[in-house]
Amino acid sequence: LPPVEPGSHSSIPLHLATRDLRIRPFGIGYGFSSSILDWKHVVTQEPRHEMLRCPEIGNEEHLFRLCTTITRIRYPNSKNIGLVPPGHTIKIRAPVVVHNL
């Protein structure tokens, strides 16, 4: 998939929506997250927060940390069909954002 620029959004193609997702920062020497972005277990509209760690390529002790928030959207109402269709919003942010005023 192409990189997602800061402040923008992107949709996951439907044929990839049921796959495990791993993320990484673009172009700064870090690999993919060591754990998957576990969106499939978010079945209520209560947001789920988690921190992902991306190891530096060549030095796994240095980590790039990313905060994620996964929110289930009420689309469609799937209580009666017994599965969790893709209908989630995933936000990825740095753990700390500093604004110099």
N, C-alpha and C positions, 0 to 999 in steps of 0.2 A: 504494500500500500504506500502511497506517497506520504511524505511528512505532513504533519498538521502544524501550521504556523501558530505562534502564540496569539491568543485572542480569537482564533477562528474555530471552525468545527468541521467535522467530516463524518460521513456515514459509512458504516461497514457494509460491503456488498452482501446481499442476502445469502449467497452460496458460502460465505465465510462466517456468517452470524452464529453458527452453532459450534465453531471451533474454539479451542483454548486461545486466549489472547495474552501476549507478552508485549511489553512496550520497552522503548529505549529512547534516551535523548539523541537527537539527530546531530551527527557531525562533530562530536567532541570527544571521541575515543572511549565510549562506554558501550558495553554489550547489552543484550536484552535482559529484562528483569529476571531475577532468580526464581520467582514464583509467578504463577499465572494470575491474571486479572479475573477473579472468580465472580463473574456477573450472574452465572446461572443459578446461584443460591439466593439471589435477592428476589423474593417472591411477593413481598409486600411493598407498599409505597414508602416505608421507612427507609431513609438513606443509609447506606452502609459505607463506612470510611475505613480505609486501610492504607498502609504505607508500603510501597514497593521499593526494592533496592536493586540497582543496576551496577554490576561490578565493572571496574575499569579494565579495559583490554590489556592483558599483560600483568596486572597487579590487582588481584581479587580482594585485597584488603581495603582499597579505596572504593567507596561506594557513592553513587549518585542516588539520592533519595527523591521519590515522587509521592505525593499524596493523591489518593484517588477517592472520589465520591461516586457511588453507583446508586441510581434512583430508578425504581421500577415505574413505568408509565402504565396507566390503566388502559392498555390497548393490547389486544382485545381482552375482554373478561374471560379468563381461562380457568376459572375455578372448577368448571364441570368437565373439562377435557383431560385433566390429569397430567399436563405438561406445562413447561414454562417457555412460551414463545418469546423470541427476541423483541423486546419493547422496553429498552433501558436507555437512560442517559448516563454517560460516563464522563466525569470531569477529572482532568489531570492537572495538578498544580505543584509548584515547588513548595517545600515545607515552610519556607519563609520568603516573603516578598518585601523588599525594602524600597520605599519611594523617597527619593531625596527631594524635599520641598525647598 
